[in-house]
Amino acid sequence: MSSKLVKLILAATLAAHGALAQAQSFPARQITFVVPYAPGGTNDIIARAVAARMTESVGQPVVIENKPGAGGNLGATFVAKSAPDGYTLLTAPISLLAINKWLYKDLQYDAERDFAPITNAGSVPNMLIVHPSVQAASVQELIALARANQAS
């Protein structure tokens, strides 16, 4: 047998095995959807609605696991340290992705490095409110008031 024929057979065999490996279906088991807050809040409600639809769509159970604590950081850290195989998902509101890095010194995750967005499942408006006695009618006025009254 010529070496060209042996190489051709070897290449065809490897290609066939590669195609079989790629043909494995996803998901092949349960998906865990981590909500980094206590049950009953907006993030939990949205996650449960999404999980129900995902279960129907993918044919595997999608279960909610609430991991509250530290402003959502416990659940986010759990997901960041999980295997990056698509079987552990995170409900990630803006606080986890953009705000907590400014509020907490020692986050155990980096939102840009450790998470990849899948979809926007919902939105909830954020509001900044103050007591009526506070003499500020805009964010700029509130900032100016805070700067003028800084504690020494």
Secondary structure as the mmCIF struct_conf table of DSSP 4:
data_model
#
loop_
_struct_conf.conf_type_id
_struct_conf.id
_struct_conf.beg_label_comp_id
_struct_conf.beg_label_asym_id
_struct_conf.beg_label_seq_id
_struct_conf.end_label_comp_id
_struct_conf.end_label_asym_id
_struct_conf.end_label_seq_id
HELX_RH_AL_P HELX_RH_AL_P1 SER A 3 GLN A 22
TURN_TY1_P TURN_TY1_P1 ALA A 23 ALA A 23
BEND BEND1 PHE A 26 PHE A 26
BEND BEND2 ARG A 29 ARG A 29
STRN STRN1 ILE A 31 VAL A 35
BEND BEND3 PRO A 36 TYR A 37
TURN_TY1_P TURN_TY1_P2 PRO A 39 GLY A 40
BEND BEND4 GLY A 41 GLY A 41
HELX_RH_AL_P HELX_RH_AL_P2 THR A 42 VAL A 58
BEND BEND5 GLY A 59 GLN A 60
STRN STRN2 VAL A 62 ASN A 66
HELX_RH_3T_P HELX_RH_3T_P1 ALA A 70 GLY A 72
HELX_RH_AL_P HELX_RH_AL_P3 ASN A 73 ALA A 80
TURN_TY1_P TURN_TY1_P3 LYS A 81 LYS A 81
BEND BEND6 SER A 82 SER A 82
BEND BEND7 PRO A 84 TYR A 87
STRN STRN3 THR A 88 LEU A 90
HELX_RH_AL_P HELX_RH_AL_P4 ILE A 94 ILE A 94
HELX_RH_PI_P HELX_RH_PI_P1 SER A 95 ILE A 99
HELX_RH_AL_P HELX_RH_AL_P5 ASN A 100 LEU A 103
BEND BEND8 LYS A 105 ASP A 106
BEND BEND9 GLN A 108 GLN A 108
HELX_RH_AL_P HELX_RH_AL_P6 ALA A 111 ASP A 114
TURN_TY1_P TURN_TY1_P4 PRO A 132 SER A 133
BEND BEND10 VAL A 134 VAL A 134
BEND BEND11 ALA A 137 SER A 138
HELX_RH_AL_P HELX_RH_AL_P7 VAL A 139 ALA A 148
TURN_TY1_P TURN_TY1_P5 ASN A 149 ASN A 149
#
